[in-house]
């Protein structure tokens, strides 16, 4: 086997996902909760910069929903 080939990576990734089917869903939930916490901090919502933008745009919520739904689809397929 060649070391570092893409086939090896996909084999390792699919084996990991087959053993841990619920992990992407839990990661999506964690991202959604992190978005809620950031949105509840009034000093952060009004702040300028990266964290203020993350809190105002709810980007963690959107990423969490995408990761969670993709995790459900991948978990069912495996």
N, CA, C and O atoms as CSV, one atom per row, in Angstrom:
chain,resi,resn,atom,element,x,y,z
A,1,UNK,N,N,0.825,-1.187,0.000
A,1,UNK,CA,C,0.000,0.000,0.000
A,1,UNK,C,C,0.869,1.250,0.000
A,1,UNK,O,O,1.871,1.334,0.710
A,2,UNK,N,N,0.465,2.205,-0.804
A,2,UNK,CA,C,1.193,3.478,-0.810
A,2,UNK,C,C,0.805,4.295,0.392
A,2,UNK,O,O,-0.364,4.352,0.774
A,3,UNK,N,N,1.783,4.918,0.977
A,3,UNK,CA,C,1.519,5.744,2.153
A,3,UNK,C,C,1.059,7.127,1.701
A,3,UNK,O,O,1.706,7.756,0.864
A,4,UNK,N,N,-0.059,7.601,2.256
A,4,UNK,CA,C,-0.537,8.947,1.964
A,4,UNK,C,C,-1.409,9.054,0.729
A,4,UNK,O,O,-1.718,10.162,0.292
A,5,UNK,N,N,-1.813,7.929,0.153
A,5,UNK,CA,C,-2.669,8.030,-1.024
A,5,UNK,C,C,-4.098,8.357,-0.597
A,5,UNK,O,O,-4.473,8.164,0.559
A,6,UNK,N,N,-4.878,8.849,-1.538
A,6,UNK,CA,C,-6.249,9.247,-1.222
A,6,UNK,C,C,-7.121,8.039,-0.903
A,6,UNK,O,O,-8.067,8.156,-0.124
A,7,UNK,N,N,-6.827,6.893,-1.481
A,7,UNK,CA,C,-7.605,5.694,-1.188
A,7,UNK,C,C,-7.426,5.278,0.268
A,7,UNK,O,O,-8.384,4.857,0.918
A,8,UNK,N,N,-6.211,5.392,0.777
A,8,UNK,CA,C,-5.975,5.073,2.185
A,8,UNK,C,C,-6.769,6.017,3.081
A,8,UNK,O,O,-7.372,5.581,4.061
A,9,UNK,N,N,-6.771,7.289,2.755
A,9,UNK,CA,C,-7.509,8.267,3.541
A,9,UNK,C,C,-8.995,7.954,3.539
A,9,UNK,O,O,-9.642,8.021,4.584
A,10,UNK,N,N,-9.543,7.614,2.385
A,10,UNK,CA,C,-10.973,7.301,2.306
A,10,UNK,C,C,-11.305,6.024,3.062
A,10,UNK,O,O,-12.368,5.931,3.675
A,11,UNK,N,N,-10.412,5.036,3.030
A,11,UNK,CA,C,-10.640,3.814,3.798
A,11,UNK,C,C,-10.653,4.099,5.289
A,11,UNK,O,O,-11.511,3.596,6.014
A,12,UNK,N,N,-9.707,4.903,5.746
A,12,UNK,CA,C,-9.644,5.249,7.162
A,12,UNK,C,C,-10.870,6.066,7.557
A,12,UNK,O,O,-11.470,5.815,8.602
A,13,UNK,N,N,-11.248,7.037,6.735
A,13,UNK,CA,C,-12.405,7.880,7.032
A,13,UNK,C,C,-13.700,7.073,7.060
A,13,UNK,O,O,-14.517,7.257,7.962
A,14,UNK,N,N,-13.898,6.188,6.094
A,14,UNK,CA,C,-15.132,5.401,6.083
A,14,UNK,C,C,-15.164,4.414,7.235
A,14,UNK,O,O,-16.233,4.149,7.786
A,15,UNK,N,N,-14.017,3.862,7.613
A,15,UNK,CA,C,-13.975,2.979,8.772
A,15,UNK,C,C,-14.290,3.725,10.058
A,15,UNK,O,O,-15.000,3.209,10.920
A,16,UNK,N,N,-13.766,4.938,10.189
A,16,UNK,CA,C,-14.045,5.760,11.364
A,16,UNK,C,C,-15.519,6.125,11.430
A,16,UNK,O,O,-16.132,6.056,12.496
A,17,UNK,N,N,-16.092,6.513,10.295
A,17,UNK,CA,C,-17.504,6.898,10.267
A,17,UNK,C,C,-18.410,5.697,10.527
A,17,UNK,O,O,-19.479,5.852,11.117
A,18,UNK,N,N,-18.001,4.503,10.096
A,18,UNK,CA,C,-18.809,3.313,10.347
A,18,UNK,C,C,-18.841,2.983,11.837
A,18,UNK,O,O,-19.855,2.507,12.347
A,19,UNK,N,N,-17.741,3.233,12.529
A,19,UNK,CA,C,-17.689,2.967,13.969
A,19,UNK,C,C,-18.366,4.065,14.789
A,19,UNK,O,O,-18.925,3.785,15.850
A,20,UNK,N,N,-18.323,5.309,14.310
A,20,UNK,CA,C,-18.840,6.462,15.057
A,20,UNK,C,C,-19.907,7.188,14.243
A,20,UNK,O,O,-19.699,8.323,13.811
A,21,UNK,N,N,-21.031,6.543,14.037
A,21,UNK,CA,C,-22.078,7.106,13.173
A,21,UNK,C,C,-22.703,8.371,13.735
A,21,UNK,O,O,-23.123,9.242,12.974
A,22,UNK,N,N,-22.772,8.486,15.041
A,22,UNK,CA,C,-23.441,9.630,15.647
A,22,UNK,C,C,-22.554,10.832,15.879
A,22,UNK,O,O,-23.046,11.881,16.296
A,23,UNK,N,N,-21.266,10.715,15.625
A,23,UNK,CA,C,-20.340,11.808,15.909
A,23,UNK,C,C,-20.635,13.086,15.119
A,23,UNK,O,O,-20.622,14.160,15.720
A,24,UNK,N,N,-20.898,13.035,13.819
A,24,UNK,CA,C,-21.219,14.285,13.111
A,24,UNK,C,C,-22.496,14.955,13.622
A,24,UNK,O,O,-22.592,16.182,13.635
A,25,UNK,N,N,-23.463,14.161,14.036
A,25,UNK,CA,C,-24.697,14.735,14.574
A,25,UNK,C,C,-24.400,15.445,15.889
A,25,UNK,O,O,-24.884,16.553,16.124
A,26,UNK,N,N,-23.603,14.807,16.748
A,26,UNK,CA,C,-23.227,15.445,18.012
A,26,UNK,C,C,-22.388,16.695,17.782
A,26,UNK,O,O,-22.524,17.676,18.513
A,27,UNK,N,N,-21.530,16.668,16.783
A,27,UNK,CA,C,-20.738,17.856,16.435
A,27,UNK,C,C,-21.649,18.983,15.950
A,27,UNK,O,O,-21.436,20.145,16.298
A,28,UNK,N,N,-22.653,18.649,15.155
A,28,UNK,CA,C,-23.613,19.654,14.698
A,28,UNK,C,C,-24.394,20.258,15.848
A,28,UNK,O,O,-24.641,21.464,15.865
A,29,UNK,N,N,-24.785,19.437,16.807
A,29,UNK,CA,C,-25.485,19.943,17.992
A,29,UNK,C,C,-24.578,20.867,18.793
A,29,UNK,O,O,-25.009,21.922,19.259
A,30,UNK,N,N,-23.319,20.464,18.950
A,30,UNK,CA,C,-22.364,21.296,19.696
A,30,UNK,C,C,-22.156,22.647,19.019
A,30,UNK,O,O,-22.063,23.668,19.701
A,31,UNK,N,N,-22.081,22.669,17.698
A,31,UNK,CA,C,-21.924,23.935,16.975
A,31,UNK,C,C,-23.171,24.811,17.130
A,31,UNK,O,O,-23.053,26.028,17.272
A,32,UNK,N,N,-24.346,24.213,17.104
A,32,UNK,CA,C,-25.576,24.983,17.285
A,32,UNK,C,C,-25.650,25.571,18.695
A,32,UNK,O,O,-26.078,26.712,18.866
A,33,UNK,N,N,-25.242,24.810,19.695
A,33,UNK,CA,C,-25.235,25.314,21.071
A,33,UNK,C,C,-24.196,26.428,21.221
A,33,UNK,O,O,-24.445,27.422,21.903
A,34,UNK,N,N,-23.037,26.262,20.585
A,34,UNK,CA,C,-22.019,27.312,20.632
A,34,UNK,C,C,-22.534,28.596,19.985
A,34,UNK,O,O,-22.239,29.693,20.460
A,35,UNK,N,N,-23.295,28.463,18.914
A,35,UNK,CA,C,-23.887,29.634,18.278
A,35,UNK,C,C,-24.885,30.314,19.207
A,35,UNK,O,O,-24.942,31.542,19.270
A,36,UNK,N,N,-25.668,29.522,19.923
A,36,UNK,CA,C,-26.626,30.086,20.879
A,36,UNK,C,C,-25.904,30.837,21.994
A,36,UNK,O,O,-26.322,31.929,22.378
A,37,UNK,N,N,-24.834,30.265,22.509
A,37,UNK,CA,C,-24.073,30.915,23.582
A,37,UNK,C,C,-23.478,32.228,23.085
A,37,UNK,O,O,-23.544,33.243,23.779
A,38,UNK,N,N,-22.899,32.212,21.890
A,38,UNK,CA,C,-22.313,33.444,21.350
A,38,UNK,C,C,-23.377,34.510,21.095
A,38,UNK,O,O,-23.125,35.698,21.296
A,39,UNK,N,N,-24.562,34.093,20.656
A,39,UNK,CA,C,-25.627,35.054,20.380
A,39,UNK,C,C,-26.211,35.644,21.666
A,39,UNK,O,O,-26.805,36.722,21.637
A,40,UNK,N,N,-26.046,34.949,22.784
A,40,UNK,CA,C,-26.592,35.440,24.061
A,40,UNK,C,C,-25.643,36.380,24.793
A,40,UNK,O,O,-26.010,36.942,25.825
A,41,UNK,N,N,-24.454,36.555,24.289
A,41,UNK,CA,C,-23.497,37.468,24.912
A,41,UNK,C,C,-23.626,38.839,24.268
A,41,UNK,O,O,-23.138,39.036,23.156
A,42,UNK,N,N,-24.274,39.799,24.940
A,42,UNK,CA,C,-24.540,41.095,24.301
A,42,UNK,C,C,-23.274,41.873,23.962
A,42,UNK,O,O,-23.250,42.612,22.977
A,43,UNK,N,N,-22.233,41.720,24.756
A,43,UNK,CA,C,-20.996,42.439,24.450
A,43,UNK,C,C,-20.344,41.907,23.183
A,43,UNK,O,O,-19.694,42.653,22.450
A,44,UNK,N,N,-20.517,40.622,22.929
A,44,UNK,CA,C,-19.904,40.023,21.750
A,44,UNK,C,C,-20.691,40.335,20.480
A,44,UNK,O,O,-20.106,40.511,19.411
A,45,UNK,N,N,-22.011,40.402,20.597
A,45,UNK,CA,C,-22.841,40.686,19.418
A,45,UNK,C,C,-22.558,42.087,18.889
A,45,UNK,O,O,-22.558,42.305,17.678
A,46,UNK,N,N,-22.320,43.033,19.784
A,46,UNK,CA,C,-22.053,44.401,19.363
A,46,UNK,C,C,-20.599,44.675,19.049
A,46,UNK,O,O,-20.258,45.786,18.642
A,47,UNK,N,N,-19.732,43.688,19.227
A,47,UNK,CA,C,-18.299,43.904,19.028
A,47,UNK,C,C,-17.935,43.859,17.546
A,47,UNK,O,O,-18.596,43.207,16.737
A,48,UNK,N,N,-16.876,44.564,17.227
A,48,UNK,CA,C,-16.342,44.503,15.870
A,48,UNK,C,C,-15.341,43.360,15.799
A,48,UNK,O,O,-14.875,42.873,16.829
A,49,UNK,N,N,-15.019,42.946,14.624
A,49,UNK,CA,C,-14.018,41.903,14.453
A,49,UNK,C,C,-14.643,40.554,14.160
A,49,UNK,O,O,-15.844,40.433,13.917
A,50,UNK,N,N,-13.783,39.543,14.192
A,50,UNK,CA,C,-14.188,38.197,13.778
A,50,UNK,C,C,-15.266,37.617,14.675
A,50,UNK,O,O,-16.281,37.139,14.168
A,51,UNK,N,N,-15.084,37.640,15.998
A,51,UNK,CA,C,-16.055,37.019,16.892
A,51,UNK,C,C,-17.383,37.765,16.893
A,51,UNK,O,O,-18.436,37.152,17.071
A,52,UNK,N,N,-17.346,39.057,16.700
A,52,UNK,CA,C,-18.591,39.800,16.565
A,52,UNK,C,C,-19.349,39.397,15.313
A,52,UNK,O,O,-20.574,39.269,15.331
A,53,UNK,N,N,-18.616,39.200,14.229
A,53,UNK,CA,C,-19.233,38.748,12.983
A,53,UNK,C,C,-19.809,37.345,13.129
A,53,UNK,O,O,-20.902,37.066,12.635
A,54,UNK,N,N,-19.078,36.461,13.808
A,54,UNK,CA,C,-19.567,35.092,14.026
A,54,UNK,C,C,-20.851,35.113,14.853
A,54,UNK,O,O,-21.789,34.371,14.561
A,55,UNK,N,N,-20.898,35.956,15.878
A,55,UNK,CA,C,-22.083,36.028,16.728
A,55,UNK,C,C,-23.274,36.642,15.990
A,55,UNK,O,O,-24.406,36.195,16.173
A,56,UNK,N,N,-23.031,37.664,15.156
A,56,UNK,CA,C,-24.130,38.323,14.439
A,56,UNK,C,C,-24.653,37.496,13.275
A,56,UNK,O,O,-25.854,37.509,13.007
A,57,UNK,N,N,-23.790,36.785,12.585
A,57,UNK,CA,C,-24.206,36.079,11.370
A,57,UNK,C,C,-24.718,34.671,11.639
A,57,UNK,O,O,-25.281,34.043,10.743
A,58,UNK,N,N,-24.533,34.162,12.855
A,58,UNK,CA,C,-24.957,32.808,13.224
A,58,UNK,C,C,-24.342,31.762,12.302
A,58,UNK,O,O,-24.988,30.776,11.948
A,59,UNK,N,N,-23.099,31.985,11.921
A,59,UNK,CA,C,-22.430,31.066,11.000
A,59,UNK,C,C,-22.237,29.696,11.636
A,59,UNK,O,O,-22.290,28.687,10.933
A,60,UNK,N,N,-22.017,29.631,12.946
A,60,UNK,CA,C,-21.859,28.333,13.604
A,60,UNK,C,C,-23.161,27.535,13.577
A,60,UNK,O,O,-23.136,26.308,13.482
A,61,UNK,N,N,-24.280,28.217,13.659
A,61,UNK,CA,C,-25.569,27.540,13.566
A,61,UNK,C,C,-25.751,26.914,12.185
A,61,UNK,O,O,-26.179,25.766,12.067
A,62,UNK,N,N,-25.424,27.672,11.152
A,62,UNK,CA,C,-25.575,27.165,9.794
A,62,UNK,C,C,-24.645,25.984,9.538
A,62,UNK,O,O,-25.056,24.984,8.950
A,63,UNK,N,N,-23.415,26.097,9.970
A,63,UNK,CA,C,-22.460,24.993,9.792
A,63,UNK,C,C,-22.911,23.781,10.598
A,63,UNK,O,O,-22.800,22.649,10.127
A,64,UNK,N,N,-23.421,24.007,11.814
A,64,UNK,CA,C,-23.897,22.910,12.642
A,64,UNK,C,C,-25.056,22.160,12.016
A,64,UNK,O,O,-25.105,20.931,12.074
A,65,UNK,N,N,-25.982,22.880,11.422
A,65,UNK,CA,C,-27.117,22.228,10.767
A,65,UNK,C,C,-26.648,21.420,9.561
A,65,UNK,O,O,-27.121,20.304,9.343
A,66,UNK,N,N,-25.738,21.963,8.788
A,66,UNK,CA,C,-25.218,21.247,7.615
A,66,UNK,C,C,-24.470,19.992,8.044
A,66,UNK,O,O,-24.666,18.925,7.463
A,67,UNK,N,N,-23.615,20.110,9.056
A,67,UNK,CA,C,-22.849,18.951,9.537
A,67,UNK,C,C,-23.787,17.902,10.117
A,67,UNK,O,O,-23.604,16.710,9.871
A,68,UNK,N,N,-24.779,18.321,10.876
A,68,UNK,CA,C,-25.727,17.377,11.466
A,68,UNK,C,C,-26.538,16.627,10.421
A,68,UNK,O,O,-26.698,15.410,10.512
A,69,UNK,N,N,-27.046,17.342,9.434
A,69,UNK,CA,C,-27.819,16.675,8.377
A,69,UNK,C,C,-26.943,15.762,7.522
A,69,UNK,O,O,-27.365,14.670,7.140
A,70,UNK,N,N,-25.737,16.205,7.225
A,70,UNK,CA,C,-24.816,15.340,6.471
A,70,UNK,C,C,-24.458,14.113,7.303
A,70,UNK,O,O,-24.311,13.021,6.755
A,71,UNK,N,N,-24.315,14.275,8.611
A,71,UNK,CA,C,-24.023,13.139,9.474
A,71,UNK,C,C,-25.145,12.127,9.492
A,71,UNK,O,O,-24.893,10.923,9.533
A,72,UNK,N,N,-26.380,12.597,9.461
A,72,UNK,CA,C,-27.521,11.677,9.408
A,72,UNK,C,C,-27.504,10.903,8.094
A,72,UNK,O,O,-27.710,9.690,8.082
A,73,UNK,N,N,-27.261,11.603,6.992
A,73,UNK,CA,C,-27.230,10.931,5.692
A,73,UNK,C,C,-26.103,9.916,5.592
A,73,UNK,O,O,-26.313,8.806,5.104
A,74,UNK,N,N,-24.911,10.282,6.046
A,74,UNK,CA,C,-23.757,9.384,5.976
A,74,UNK,C,C,-23.947,8.219,6.941
A,74,UNK,O,O,-23.609,7.083,6.606
A,75,UNK,N,N,-24.482,8.479,8.127
A,75,UNK,CA,C,-24.714,7.406,9.095
A,75,UNK,C,C,-25.706,6.380,8.610
A,75,UNK,O,O,-25.547,5.189,8.876
A,76,UNK,N,N,-26.719,6.818,7.907
A,76,UNK,CA,C,-27.689,5.875,7.347
A,76,UNK,C,C,-27.091,5.068,6.201
A,76,UNK,O,O,-27.411,3.891,6.032
A,77,UNK,N,N,-26.226,5.699,5.419
A,77,UNK,CA,C,-25.624,4.998,4.284
A,77,UNK,C,C,-24.622,3.948,4.735
A,77,UNK,O,O,-24.452,2.924,4.073
A,78,UNK,N,N,-23.963,4.193,5.851
A,78,UNK,CA,C,-22.983,3.215,6.335
A,78,UNK,C,C,-23.671,2.193,7.191
A,78,UNK,O,O,-23.024,1.277,7.699
